[in-house]
Amino acid sequence: MYIGDTDNAIPAYEVNHSKLFSLEGRSYVVLGAGGGIGEHVSRTIVGMGGRVLCVDISEERVTAVADQLQMPFLVADATSEEGIDCIAACTETEFARINGYVDVIGQMHRKEFSGYGLADWELDFRVNLAHAFLAARSLAPLVSDGSIVHVSSVVGTHGGLTAPGYGPGKAALQVWVKQMAAEHGPRGVRVNAVAPGLFLSPRYLAKERSSSDAQALATRPMLRRLGQPFEVAATIAFLLSPAAGYITGTTIPVEGGSLSRDSTGLDEMLG
């Protein structure tokens, strides 16, 4: 639903409201579709009527997802030039043009600053940022009348003690989103990001925690629970849909209100 240049408001009766939250007949690429948020995004897009090229570096995981969805897949490393060029070629073969792509790739490398070196810094930026540039160069030109969504993190808005390069990498990604929005806005392509807080990801669930630590983490958000992966995916799907047609260049936090709580600690002292 590309509105194009217009000086007049579209009357309410001319808007197809039943299609605002639909992805019917639209095609997307999901980078990192083999598990976690990427799998949820792929399933949500298909559930909303869209088609997906599922891409992941793990053949076992991506084939399992794609087979269940009956969608095409590709095993490729989206953080390399060779991999992203292969993804672009496969995209053109499967869909010719696409209505957008979702970039779910990223990883937090936990390390204290005292032992953190230049190689760690370069790895953090390669894993969390370089693929966004590569995708922009090879995939963005294939997008028409659509939307691009990257997955950032709330860590991109504050400092931390255990992953020196992760927050800066995600902060740079959020600025890159604005850069890309400016580049592609004139042709009707929107570019946004979501920034998940702590949620029940496979990585979170795999780590052993005491009941008191788990309780403290779960009660930090205003909603007094951790997020579900499908809730992050649903926000991404909203940004892909015509309902978000006037949203671009922004990052939407999906964190249950954690960022809106008192950061001084006074509320907890007085509670």
Sequence and secondary structure as in RCSB ss.txt:
>XXXX:A:sequence
MYIGDTDNAIPAYEVNHSKLFSLEGRSYVVLGAGGGIGEHVSRTIVGMGGRVLCVDISEERVTAVADQLQMPFLV
ADATSEEGIDCIAACTETEFARINGYVDVIGQMHRKEFSGYGLADWELDFRVNLAHAFLAARSLAPLVSDGSIVH
VSSVVGTHGGLTAPGYGPGKAALQVWVKQMAAEHGPRGVRVNAVAPGLFLSPRYLAKERSSSDAQALATRPMLRR
LGQPFEVAATIAFLLSPAAGYITGTTIPVEGGSLSRDSTGLDEMLG
>XXXX:A:secstr
    S SS   GGGS GGGTT  TT EEEEETTTSHHHHHHHHHHHHTT EEEEEES HHHHHHHHHHHT  EEE
  TTSHHHHHHHHHHHHHHHSSEEEEEE         GGG  HHHHHHHHIIIIIHHHHHHHHTGGGEEEEEEEE
E  GGGGS  SS TTHHHHHHHHHHHHHHHHHHHGGGT EEEEEEE SB  HHHHHS   HHHHHHHHTSSTTSS
 B HHHHHHHHHHHHSGGGTT  S EEEESTTGGGS SSSHHHHH 
